[in-house]
């Protein structure tokens, strides 16, 4: 979907003719997740693990087989990527460490966010959240 088509789906709530319905659903889910993230940021509070799980649930709520909001239980690799997601048993303690680190600083503080890799933002976010820390299938 183009940027203009994406904005049309978000602002008008209407699907784009000739585009798969799945694309429109994904755009709406990402829009809801973005709104939720803005709400969290407006609170100027520390982020909690339940916030992260809720965000993940919003992003992939139509993909029930991916267990939205749950940590994955199987190991995985990302084809074509040098990034290696943590093993399933390492995910809960890593999330606890992330949340503990966020307690020291607000979500609105630039130092809260780790530096982005050289990949694009959507690819990086997908690698870190949906693929790396949460259960997902390829």
DSSP file (Angstrom, degrees, kcal/mol; ACC not computed):
  #  RESIDUE AA STRUCTURE BP1 BP2  ACC     N-H-->O    O-->H-N    N-H-->O    O-->H-N    TCO  KAPPA ALPHA  PHI   PSI    X-CA   Y-CA   Z-CA
    1    1 A X              0   0    0      0, 0.0     2,-0.0     0, 0.0    18,-0.0   0.000 360.0 360.0 360.0 139.9    0.0    0.0    0.0
    2    2 A X     >  -     0   0    0      1,-0.1     4,-2.4     4,-0.0     5,-0.2  -0.306 360.0-106.6 -76.4 168.3    1.2    3.5   -0.8
    3    3 A X  H  > S+     0   0    0      1,-0.2     4,-2.6     2,-0.2     5,-0.2   0.909 122.2  51.3 -61.2 -42.4    1.5    6.2    1.9
    4    4 A X  H  > S+     0   0    0      1,-0.2     4,-2.0     2,-0.2    -1,-0.2   0.903 110.8  47.8 -63.1 -41.5   -1.6    7.9    0.4
    5    5 A X  H  > S+     0   0    0      2,-0.2     4,-2.2     1,-0.2    -1,-0.2   0.895 111.1  51.7 -65.6 -39.6   -3.6    4.7    0.5
    6    6 A X  H  X S+     0   0    0     -4,-2.4     4,-2.4     1,-0.2    -2,-0.2   0.929 109.9  48.2 -62.5 -45.8   -2.5    4.0    4.0
    7    7 A X  H  X S+     0   0    0     -4,-2.6     4,-3.1     1,-0.2     5,-0.4   0.877 109.3  54.4 -61.9 -38.0   -3.6    7.5    5.1
    8    8 A X  H  X>S+     0   0    0     -4,-2.0     4,-2.5     2,-0.2     6,-0.7   0.920 109.7  46.3 -62.3 -44.8   -6.9    7.0    3.3
    9    9 A X  H  X5S+     0   0    0     -4,-2.2     4,-1.3     3,-0.2    -2,-0.2   0.921 116.9  44.8 -63.5 -43.8   -7.6    3.8    5.3
   10   10 A X  H  <5S+     0   0    0     -4,-2.4    -2,-0.2    -5,-0.2    -1,-0.2   0.915 122.6  34.2 -68.0 -43.8   -6.6    5.4    8.6
   11   11 A X  H  <5S+     0   0    0     -4,-3.1    -3,-0.2    -5,-0.2    -2,-0.2   0.887 131.5  27.8 -82.1 -40.1   -8.5    8.7    8.1
   12   12 A X  H  <5S-     0   0    0     -4,-2.5    -3,-0.2    -5,-0.4    -2,-0.2   0.679  90.0-136.2 -97.8 -19.7  -11.6    7.5    6.2
   13   13 A X     << +     0   0    0     -4,-1.3     2,-0.4    -5,-0.7    -4,-0.2   0.714  61.0 130.9  71.3  19.1  -11.8    3.9    7.4
   14   14 A X        -     0   0    0     -6,-0.7    -1,-0.3     1,-0.0    -2,-0.2  -0.878  59.6-118.9-110.8 137.8  -12.5    2.7    3.9
   15   15 A X        -     0   0    0     -2,-0.4     2,-0.5    -3,-0.1     6,-0.1  -0.383  30.7-112.6 -70.6 150.8  -10.6   -0.1    2.2
   16   16 A X    >   -     0   0    0      4,-0.2     3,-1.8    -2,-0.1     8,-0.1  -0.743  32.9-114.5 -89.1 127.0   -8.7    0.6   -1.0
   17   17 A X  T 3  S+     0   0    0     -2,-0.5     3,-0.1     1,-0.3    -1,-0.1  -0.333  98.8  18.2 -60.4 134.4  -10.1   -0.9   -4.1
   18   18 A X  T 3  S+     0   0    0      1,-0.3     2,-0.3    -2,-0.0    -1,-0.3   0.402 101.7 107.3  85.9  -2.6   -7.9   -3.5   -5.7
   19   19 A X  S <  S-     0   0    0     -3,-1.8    -1,-0.3     1,-0.1     5,-0.1  -0.832  80.8 -95.9-106.7 147.0   -5.8   -4.0   -2.5
   20   20 A X    >>  -     0   0    0     -2,-0.3     4,-1.1     1,-0.1     3,-1.1  -0.326  25.7-129.8 -60.5 140.0   -6.0   -7.1   -0.3
   21   21 A X  H 3> S+     0   0    0      1,-0.3     4,-2.3     2,-0.2     5,-0.2   0.837 107.4  66.9 -57.5 -33.9   -8.3   -6.7    2.7
   22   22 A X  H 3> S+     0   0    0      1,-0.2     4,-2.5     2,-0.2    -1,-0.3   0.860  96.1  55.2 -56.6 -37.0   -5.5   -8.0    4.9
   23   23 A X  H <> S+     0   0    0     -3,-1.1     4,-2.3     2,-0.2    -1,-0.2   0.923 108.4  46.9 -63.0 -44.7   -3.5   -4.9    4.1
   24   24 A X  H  X S+     0   0    0     -4,-1.1     4,-2.4     2,-0.2    -2,-0.2   0.896 111.8  50.9 -65.0 -39.8   -6.3   -2.6    5.3
   25   25 A X  H  X S+     0   0    0     -4,-2.3     4,-2.5     2,-0.2    -2,-0.2   0.923 110.6  49.3 -62.6 -44.2   -6.7   -4.7    8.5
   26   26 A X  H  X S+     0   0    0     -4,-2.5     4,-2.5     1,-0.2    -2,-0.2   0.906 110.1  50.7 -62.9 -41.8   -3.0   -4.5    9.1
   27   27 A X  H  X S+     0   0    0     -4,-2.3     4,-2.2     2,-0.2    -1,-0.2   0.922 111.3  48.2 -62.1 -44.3   -3.0   -0.7    8.6
   28   28 A X  H  X S+     0   0    0     -4,-2.4     4,-2.4     2,-0.2    -2,-0.2   0.913 111.5  49.8 -63.1 -42.4   -5.9   -0.3   11.1
   29   29 A X  H  X S+     0   0    0     -4,-2.5     4,-2.3     1,-0.2    -2,-0.2   0.910 111.9  47.7 -64.2 -41.8   -4.2   -2.5   13.7
   30   30 A X  H  X S+     0   0    0     -4,-2.5     4,-2.4     2,-0.2    -1,-0.2   0.871 110.7  52.9 -66.5 -35.6   -1.0   -0.5   13.4
   31   31 A X  H  X S+     0   0    0     -4,-2.2     4,-2.3     2,-0.2    -2,-0.2   0.909 109.8  47.5 -64.1 -42.5   -3.0    2.7   13.7
   32   32 A X  H  X S+     0   0    0     -4,-2.4     4,-2.2     2,-0.2    -2,-0.2   0.899 112.2  50.1 -65.1 -40.2   -4.7    1.5   16.9
   33   33 A X  H  X S+     0   0    0     -4,-2.3     4,-2.4     2,-0.2    -2,-0.2   0.904 110.0  50.6 -64.4 -40.6   -1.3    0.4   18.3
   34   34 A X  H  X S+     0   0    0     -4,-2.4     4,-2.4     2,-0.2    -2,-0.2   0.918 109.9  49.9 -63.4 -43.4    0.1    3.8   17.4
   35   35 A X  H  X S+     0   0    0     -4,-2.3     4,-2.0     2,-0.2    -1,-0.2   0.902 110.9  50.1 -60.8 -41.0   -2.8    5.6   19.2
   36   36 A X  H  X S+     0   0    0     -4,-2.2     4,-2.3     2,-0.2    -2,-0.2   0.909 109.7  50.5 -63.4 -42.6   -2.3    3.3   22.2
   37   37 A X  H  X S+     0   0    0     -4,-2.4     4,-2.5     1,-0.2    -2,-0.2   0.887 108.7  51.7 -63.5 -39.4    1.4    4.2   22.2
   38   38 A X  H  X S+     0   0    0     -4,-2.4     4,-2.3     2,-0.2    -1,-0.2   0.888 108.5  52.2 -63.5 -38.0    0.6    7.9   22.1
   39   39 A X  H  X S+     0   0    0     -4,-2.0     4,-1.2     2,-0.2    -2,-0.2   0.917 110.0  48.4 -63.1 -43.4   -1.7    7.4   25.1
   40   40 A X  H  X>S+     0   0    0     -4,-2.3     5,-0.8     1,-0.2     4,-0.6   0.922 112.0  49.1 -61.5 -44.0    1.1    5.8   27.0
   41   41 A X  H ><5S+     0   0    0     -4,-2.5     3,-1.1     1,-0.2    -1,-0.2   0.867 105.2  58.1 -65.2 -35.8    3.5    8.6   26.1
   42   42 A X  H 3<5S+     0   0    0     -4,-2.3    -1,-0.2     1,-0.3    -2,-0.2   0.801  98.7  59.9 -65.6 -27.8    0.9   11.2   27.2
   43   43 A X  H 3<5S-     0   0    0     -4,-1.2    -1,-0.3    -3,-0.4    -2,-0.2   0.738  94.0-148.6 -69.5 -21.7    0.9    9.7   30.6
   44   44 A X  T <<5 +     0   0    0     -3,-1.1     2,-0.2    -4,-0.6    -3,-0.1   0.889  53.2 129.4  52.2  42.2    4.6   10.4   30.9
   45   45 A X      < -     0   0    0     -5,-0.8    62,-1.1     1,-0.1    -1,-0.2  -0.624  67.0 -80.9-117.2 173.9    4.8    7.3   33.1
   46   46 A X        -     0   0    0     -2,-0.2     2,-0.3    60,-0.2    57,-0.1  -0.492  48.3-112.5 -75.9 150.1    7.0    4.3   33.1
   47   47 A X        -     0   0    0     -2,-0.2     2,-0.3    55,-0.1    55,-0.1  -0.615  30.2-152.2 -84.6 143.0    6.1    1.5   30.7
   48   48 A X     >  -     0   0    0     -2,-0.3     4,-1.7     1,-0.1     3,-0.5  -0.743  27.3-113.2-112.3 161.2    4.9   -1.8   32.1
   49   49 A X  H  > S+     0   0    0     -2,-0.3     4,-2.4     1,-0.2     5,-0.2   0.870 118.7  56.9 -60.6 -36.4    5.2   -5.3   30.7
   50   50 A X  H  > S+     0   0    0      1,-0.2     4,-2.4     2,-0.2    -1,-0.2   0.843 103.2  55.2 -64.5 -31.8    1.4   -5.4   30.4
   51   51 A X  H  > S+     0   0    0     -3,-0.5     4,-2.4     2,-0.2    -1,-0.2   0.920 108.5  47.5 -64.3 -43.5    1.6   -2.2   28.2
   52   52 A X  H  X S+     0   0    0     -4,-1.7     4,-2.3     2,-0.2    -2,-0.2   0.917 113.1  47.8 -64.6 -43.7    4.1   -4.0   25.9
   53   53 A X  H  X S+     0   0    0     -4,-2.4     4,-2.3     2,-0.2    -1,-0.2   0.893 111.7  50.5 -65.1 -39.4    1.9   -7.1   25.7
   54   54 A X  H  X S+     0   0    0     -4,-2.4     4,-2.1     2,-0.2    -2,-0.2   0.908 109.6  51.0 -64.6 -41.5   -1.2   -4.9   25.0
   55   55 A X  H  X S+     0   0    0     -4,-2.4     4,-1.9     1,-0.2    -2,-0.2   0.926 110.6  48.6 -60.7 -45.4    0.7   -3.1   22.2
   56   56 A X  H  X S+     0   0    0     -4,-2.3     4,-1.9     1,-0.2    -2,-0.2   0.900 108.8  54.0 -61.8 -41.1    1.7   -6.5   20.7
   57   57 A X  H  < S+     0   0    0     -4,-2.3     4,-0.3     1,-0.2    -1,-0.2   0.886 108.8  48.9 -61.5 -39.0   -1.9   -7.7   20.9
   58   58 A X  H >< S+     0   0    0     -4,-2.1     3,-0.6     1,-0.2    -1,-0.2   0.876 108.8  53.7 -67.3 -37.6   -3.1   -4.6   19.0
   59   59 A X  H 3< S+     0   0    0     -4,-1.9    -2,-0.2     1,-0.2    -1,-0.2   0.885 127.1  17.6 -67.2 -39.3   -0.5   -5.0   16.3
   60   60 A X  T >< S+     0   0    0     -4,-1.9     3,-1.8    -5,-0.1     8,-0.3  -0.025  79.8 129.2-124.6  32.6   -1.4   -8.6   15.4
   61   61 A X  T <  S+     0   0    0     -3,-0.6     3,-0.1    -4,-0.3    -1,-0.1   0.776  74.5  54.9 -63.2 -25.9   -4.9   -9.1   16.9
   62   62 A X  T 3  S+     0   0    0      1,-0.2     2,-0.9    -4,-0.2    -1,-0.3   0.598  93.9  74.5 -81.5  -8.9   -6.3  -10.5   13.7
   63   63 A X    X   +     0   0    0     -3,-1.8     3,-2.5     1,-0.2     5,-0.2  -0.596  57.5 168.1-101.6  70.0   -3.5  -13.2   13.6
   64   64 A X  G >  S+     0   0    0     -2,-0.9     3,-1.7     1,-0.3    -1,-0.2   0.789  71.3  64.5 -56.7 -31.1   -4.9  -15.5   16.3
   65   65 A X  G 3  S+     0   0    0      1,-0.3    -1,-0.3    -3,-0.2    -2,-0.1   0.647  95.0  61.2 -69.1 -12.4   -2.4  -18.2   15.4
   66   66 A X  G <  S-     0   0    0     -3,-2.5    -1,-0.3    -6,-0.2     4,-0.2   0.433 107.6-126.2 -91.0  -0.1    0.4  -15.9   16.5
   67   67 A X    X   -     0   0    0     -3,-1.7     3,-2.1    -4,-0.2    68,-0.3   0.975  26.4-133.0  54.3  66.5   -0.9  -15.7   20.1
   68   68 A X  T 3  S+     0   0    0     -8,-0.3   -11,-0.2     1,-0.3    -1,-0.1  -0.197  84.0  11.8 -52.0 131.8   -1.1  -11.9   20.3
   69   69 A X  T 3  S+     0   0    0      1,-0.3     2,-0.3    66,-0.1    -1,-0.3   0.440 104.2 109.7  82.4  -0.1    0.4  -10.6   23.6
   70   70 A X  S <  S-     0   0    0     -3,-2.1    65,-1.6    -4,-0.2    -1,-0.3  -0.821  71.9-113.8-108.0 148.3    2.1  -13.9   24.5
   71   71 A X        -     0   0    0     -2,-0.3    63,-0.2    63,-0.2    62,-0.1  -0.537  41.5-104.7 -74.1 144.7    5.8  -14.7   24.5
   72   72 A X        -     0   0    0     61,-0.4    19,-0.1    -2,-0.2    -1,-0.1  -0.314  21.4-157.4 -70.7 156.1    6.8  -17.2   21.9
   73   73 A X        +     0   0    0      2,-0.1     2,-0.3    -3,-0.1    -1,-0.1   0.344  68.7  65.3-115.7   2.3    7.6  -20.8   23.1
   74   74 A X  S    S-     0   0    0     62,-0.1    62,-0.2    14,-0.1     2,-0.1  -0.940  81.0-112.2-127.8 150.0    9.7  -21.9   20.2
   75   75 A X        +     0   0    0     -2,-0.3     2,-0.3    12,-0.1    12,-0.1  -0.340  40.4 178.4 -72.0 159.8   13.1  -20.8   18.9
   76   76 A X        -     0   0    0      9,-0.2     2,-0.3    10,-0.1     9,-0.2  -0.991  23.8-147.6-157.6 162.2   13.3  -19.1   15.5
   77   77 A X        -     0   0    0     -2,-0.3     2,-0.7     7,-0.1     7,-0.1  -0.951  23.1-126.8-129.2 154.8   15.6  -17.5   13.0
   78   78 A X    >   -     0   0    0      5,-0.6     3,-2.1    -2,-0.3     5,-0.1  -0.903  31.9-123.1-104.5 112.1   14.8  -14.7   10.6
   79   79 A X  T 3  S+     0   0    0     -2,-0.7     3,-0.1     1,-0.3     0, 0.0  -0.276  92.5   9.9 -56.8 129.3   15.6  -15.7    7.1
   80   80 A X  T 3  S+     0   0    0      1,-0.2     2,-0.4     2,-0.0    -1,-0.3   0.534 106.3 109.2  80.4   7.3   18.0  -13.3    5.5
   81   81 A X    <   -     0   0    0     -3,-2.1    -1,-0.2     2,-0.2    -3,-0.2  -0.901  60.7-151.1-118.7 145.7   18.8  -11.4    8.7
   82   82 A X  S    S+     0   0    0     -2,-0.4     2,-0.2    -3,-0.1    -1,-0.1   0.681  73.2 102.1 -81.0 -18.7   22.0  -11.4   10.8
   83   83 A X        -     0   0    0     -5,-0.1    -5,-0.6     1,-0.0     2,-0.6  -0.456  59.1-159.4 -67.1 132.4   19.8  -10.7   13.9
   84   84 A X        -     0   0    0     -2,-0.2    -7,-0.1    -7,-0.1     3,-0.1  -0.951  14.3-135.4-115.3 111.8   19.2  -13.7   16.0
   85   85 A X        -     0   0    0     -2,-0.6    -9,-0.2    -9,-0.2    48,-0.1  -0.247  33.8 -94.4 -60.6 152.6   16.2  -13.5   18.3
   86   86 A X        -     0   0    0     46,-0.3   -10,-0.1     1,-0.1    -1,-0.1  -0.275  45.9 -95.0 -65.1 155.2   16.7  -14.6   21.9
   87   87 A X    >>  -     0   0    0      1,-0.1     3,-1.7   -12,-0.1     4,-0.8  -0.355  40.3-105.7 -65.7 152.6   15.8  -18.2   22.8
   88   88 A X  H >> S+     0   0    0      1,-0.3     3,-0.9     2,-0.2     4,-0.6   0.846 120.4  53.5 -51.9 -40.0   12.3  -18.6   24.2
   89   89 A X  H 3> S+     0   0    0      1,-0.2     4,-0.5     2,-0.2    -1,-0.3   0.745 106.7  54.0 -69.1 -21.0   13.5  -19.1   27.8
   90   90 A X  H <> S+     0   0    0     -3,-1.7     4,-1.7     1,-0.1    -1,-0.2   0.632  90.5  78.1 -85.0 -14.6   15.5  -15.8   27.5
   91   91 A X  H <X S+     0   0    0     -3,-0.9     4,-2.5    -4,-0.8     5,-0.2   0.952  89.2  50.0 -65.8 -52.1   12.5  -13.7   26.5
   92   92 A X  H  X S+     0   0    0     -4,-0.6     4,-2.4     1,-0.2    -1,-0.2   0.922 113.5  45.0 -56.3 -46.5   10.8  -13.3   30.0
   93   93 A X  H  X S+     0   0    0     -4,-0.5     4,-2.2     1,-0.2    -1,-0.2   0.871 113.0  51.9 -66.1 -31.9   14.0  -12.1   31.8
   94   94 A X  H  X S+     0   0    0     -4,-1.7     4,-2.2     2,-0.2    -1,-0.2   0.888 110.4  48.0 -68.3 -37.8   14.9   -9.8   28.9
   95   95 A X  H  X S+     0   0    0     -4,-2.5     4,-2.6     2,-0.2     5,-0.2   0.897 110.1  52.3 -68.2 -39.4   11.4   -8.2   29.0
   96   96 A X  H  X S+     0   0    0     -4,-2.4     4,-2.8    -5,-0.2    -2,-0.2   0.912 110.2  49.0 -60.6 -41.7   11.8   -7.9   32.8
   97   97 A X  H  X S+     0   0    0     -4,-2.2     4,-2.3     2,-0.2    -2,-0.2   0.892 110.0  51.6 -65.4 -39.5   15.1   -6.1   32.2
   98   98 A X  H  X S+     0   0    0     -4,-2.2     4,-1.7     2,-0.2    -2,-0.2   0.939 113.1  44.3 -60.9 -47.4   13.5   -3.8   29.6
   99   99 A X  H  X S+     0   0    0     -4,-2.6     4,-1.2     2,-0.2    -2,-0.2   0.904 111.8  52.7 -66.3 -41.4   10.7   -2.9   32.0
  100  100 A X  H  < S+     0   0    0     -4,-2.8     4,-0.4     1,-0.2     3,-0.4   0.901 109.7  49.8 -60.6 -40.2   13.1   -2.4   34.9
  101  101 A X  H >< S+     0   0    0     -4,-2.3     3,-1.0     1,-0.2     4,-0.4   0.848 106.4  55.7 -65.6 -34.4   15.2   -0.1   32.7
  102  102 A X  H >< S+     0   0    0     -4,-1.7     3,-0.9     1,-0.2    -1,-0.2   0.741  94.4  68.3 -72.1 -21.0   12.1    1.9   31.8
  103  103 A X  T 3< S+     0   0    0     -4,-1.2    -1,-0.2    -3,-0.4    -2,-0.2   0.722  96.0  55.7 -69.5 -18.6   11.4    2.5   35.5
  104  104 A X  T <  S+     0   0    0     -3,-1.0     2,-0.3    -4,-0.4    -1,-0.2   0.636 118.2  25.2 -86.2 -14.7   14.4    4.7   35.6
  105  105 A X  S <  S-     0   0    0     -3,-0.9    -1,-0.1    -4,-0.4     2,-0.1  -0.992  83.6-103.8-149.9 153.0   13.3    7.0   32.8
  106  106 A X    >   -     0   0    0     -2,-0.3     3,-1.7     1,-0.1     6,-0.3  -0.371  30.6-118.3 -74.1 154.1   10.0    8.1   31.1
  107  107 A X  T 3  S+     0   0    0    -62,-1.1    -1,-0.1     1,-0.3   -66,-0.1   0.735 115.5  61.8 -62.3 -22.8    9.0    6.7   27.8
  108  108 A X  T 3  S+     0   0    0    -67,-0.1     2,-0.5   -63,-0.1    -1,-0.3   0.505  82.1  98.0 -82.5  -4.8    9.2   10.3   26.5
  109  109 A X  S X> S-     0   0    0     -3,-1.7     3,-2.4     1,-0.1     4,-0.6  -0.730  74.0-138.7 -87.2 127.3   13.0   10.5   27.3
  110  110 A X  G >4 S+     0   0    0     -2,-0.5     3,-1.0     1,-0.3    -1,-0.1   0.830 102.2  62.5 -54.7 -32.6   15.2    9.8   24.2
  111  111 A X  G 34 S+     0   0    0      1,-0.2    -1,-0.3    -3,-0.0     4,-0.1   0.661  89.4  71.0 -69.9 -12.6   17.5    7.7   26.3
  112  112 A X  G <4 S+     0   0    0     -3,-2.4     2,-0.4    -6,-0.3    -1,-0.2   0.885  89.1  70.8 -65.3 -37.6   14.6    5.3   26.9
  113  113 A X  S << S-     0   0    0     -3,-1.0     3,-0.1    -4,-0.6    -1,-0.0  -0.677  85.2-129.6 -88.5 127.3   14.8    4.1   23.3
  114  114 A X        -     0   0    0     -2,-0.4    -2,-0.1     1,-0.1    -1,-0.1  -0.332  41.1 -85.8 -67.3 156.3   17.7    2.0   22.3
  115  115 A X        -     0   0    0      1,-0.1     2,-0.2    -4,-0.1    -1,-0.1  -0.347  47.6-115.0 -63.1 143.8   19.6    3.1   19.1
  116  116 A X        -     0   0    0      1,-0.1    -1,-0.1    -3,-0.1     5,-0.1  -0.527  26.0-120.7 -78.2 144.7   18.0    1.7   15.9
  117  117 A X        -     0   0    0     -2,-0.2    -1,-0.1     3,-0.1     7,-0.1  -0.134  38.8 -91.3 -71.0-179.4   20.0   -0.7   13.8
  118  118 A X  S    S+     0   0    0      6,-0.0    -1,-0.1     2,-0.0     3,-0.1   0.535  99.7  97.9 -75.6  -4.4   20.8    0.3   10.2
  119  119 A X  S    S-     0   0    0      1,-0.1     2,-0.0     2,-0.1    -3,-0.0  -0.263  89.7 -82.6 -74.5 169.9   17.7   -1.5    9.0
  120  120 A X     >  -     0   0    0      1,-0.1     4,-2.9     4,-0.0     5,-0.2  -0.293  41.3-108.4 -69.6 160.6   14.5    0.5    8.3
  121  121 A X  H  > S+     0   0    0      2,-0.2     4,-3.1     1,-0.2     5,-0.3   0.928 117.4  47.0 -59.2 -50.0   12.2    1.4   11.2
  122  122 A X  H  > S+     0   0    0      1,-0.2     4,-2.6     2,-0.2    -1,-0.2   0.922 115.4  46.6 -60.4 -40.8    9.4   -1.1   10.3
  123  123 A X  H  > S+     0   0    0      2,-0.2     4,-2.6     1,-0.2    -1,-0.2   0.919 114.3  47.9 -65.2 -42.4   11.9   -3.9    9.8
  124  124 A X  H  X S+     0   0    0     -4,-2.9     4,-2.7     2,-0.2     5,-0.2   0.936 113.7  46.2 -63.5 -47.4   13.6   -3.0   13.1
  125  125 A X  H  X>S+     0   0    0     -4,-3.1     4,-3.1     1,-0.2     5,-0.6   0.924 114.2  48.6 -61.7 -45.0   10.4   -2.8   15.1
  126  126 A X  I  <>S+     0   0    0     -4,-2.6     5,-3.0    -5,-0.3     6,-0.5   0.918 112.9  48.0 -61.9 -43.3    9.2   -6.1   13.5
  127  127 A X  I  <>S+     0   0    0     -4,-2.6     5,-1.1    -5,-0.2    -2,-0.2   0.907 117.7  41.3 -63.5 -42.2   12.5   -7.8   14.3
  128  128 A X  I  <>S+     0   0    0     -4,-2.7     5,-0.8     3,-0.2    -2,-0.2   0.918 130.1  17.8 -75.5 -44.2   12.6   -6.5   17.9
  129  129 A X  I  X>S+     0   0    0     -4,-3.1     5,-1.7    -5,-0.2     4,-0.9   0.936 129.9  30.4 -95.4 -69.4    8.9   -7.0   18.9
  130  130 A X  I  4<S+     0   0    0     -5,-0.6    -3,-0.2     1,-0.2    -4,-0.1   0.886 134.7  25.1 -64.5 -40.2    6.9   -9.3   16.7
  131  131 A X  I  4<S+     0   0    0     -5,-3.0    -4,-0.2    -6,-0.2    -1,-0.2   0.857 127.8  38.3 -93.9 -38.4    9.7  -11.6   15.7
  132  132 A X  I  4<S+     0   0    0     -5,-1.1   -46,-0.3    -6,-0.5    -3,-0.2   0.908 127.5  19.5 -85.5 -43.5   12.3  -11.3   18.5
  133  133 A X  I  <<S+     0   0    0     -4,-0.9   -61,-0.4    -5,-0.8     2,-0.3   0.704 117.4  54.1-105.0 -22.3   10.5  -11.0   21.7
  134  134 A X  S   <S-     0   0    0     -5,-1.7   -63,-0.2   -63,-0.2     2,-0.2  -0.726  91.9 -88.8-114.1 162.3    7.0  -12.4   21.0
  135  135 A X        +     0   0    0    -65,-1.6     2,-0.3   -68,-0.3   -65,-0.1  -0.483  58.2 152.4 -67.2 133.0    5.8  -15.6   19.5
  136  136 A X        -     0   0    0     -2,-0.2     2,-0.3    -5,-0.2   -62,-0.1  -0.979  31.9-140.7-155.6 159.3    5.5  -15.4   15.7
  137  137 A X              0   0    0     -2,-0.3   -61,-0.0     1,-0.1   -71,-0.0  -0.931 360.0 360.0-124.8 152.9    5.6  -17.8   12.8
  138  138 A X              0   0    0     -2,-0.3    -1,-0.1    -7,-0.0    -7,-0.0   0.414 360.0 360.0-102.2 360.0    7.1  -17.3    9.3
